[in-house]
C-alpha cells in the first residue's frame, strides 16, 4: 500500500468524525495511543506493540488529513533518503 492510499482510506473512513471532533481532540487521541504504545513496549508485549503502532499510525493519518498535509510529501521533504542532520545514508550521527 502506498502512503497516499493509506491516507485516502483514513479520509474515507473517518473524515466525518475527525472534522466533528476537531484538531485538538484528534491530537489528544493520538497522544493517548502513544501512551498505550509506550505501555506495550514497557511490558514487552509484542502483539500490543503491533496493535498500538497501527493505532498511532492511523491517528497520525487522521491528523494529517485534518491539516491537509500529504504525509508522503512531508516525510520526503524532511527525510530526503538521507539523515536530515548528518545528510548521510545510513545515518552516522552519534545517538
N, C-alpha and C positions, 0 to 999 in steps of 0.2 A: 504494500500500500504506500502510496506517495503521501507526503505530509499534507498537500492540498486536499487530497481525498479524505484524509482524517478530519481536517478542518471542516470540509463540506458536510461530512456525516454529523459532526458535532452541531453544526449550524442547523441542519435539517431536523435533528432530533431534539435539540434543547434551546434554540434561539428564542422561542416564545417565552420560555421560563426564565432564561438568562436576562432578557430585556426587562421583564417584570421585576425580577429580583434586583437588578442593578449591578453596577460595577463593584461597589463597596462590599455588598453581601456575597457576591461571587468570589471576591478575593478572600473573604473570611472562610468560605467553604474550601478554597484551595489551601489556606493555612491549616485548617482542620485536617485535611488529607495529608499534608506534610507531617503533621504531628502523629497521625496514625502510621505513616511510613516510618518515622523515627522510632516509634514503639515496636514495630515489627522488626526493624533492624536490631534494636536493643535486645529483643528476645530471640534473635537469630531464627525467626520464623520465615523460612524461605518462601513458602506459599503466601504468607501475609505480605511479604515484601513485593512479590509479583503483583498481587492484587492492588496494593496501595500505590505502586508505581503507575499502574494503569489508571487508577482513580486520579492521581495527581496530574498525569498527562492529560486526562480528559478535562479537568478543571482549567488547566493552562490553555487548552484549546478554546474552551468557553470564554475565558477572559480575553484571549487574543481576538476572538470574534467580536466581542463587545466593543473593543477598541479599534476594530477594523485593521488589525495587524495580520499580515501574511507571515505565518511562522517560519516557513522555509526562507523567505527573503530576509527576514530579521536575523535568523540564525546564520545564514551565509554572509551577511554583512558584518556580523560580529565575529564569526569564526570562518574566515575565508580559506578553508582547507589548510589552515595552519594556526598555531597558537597566536592569539591576539597580543600577547605580551612579548614573547621572545621571537615571534614570527617564524618559528621552526616547525617542521613536521618530521618526526614527532617532537613534542614539546621538550625543551631542555631546561625549563625553569626549575629552580630548587623549590620543591613543595610550594 
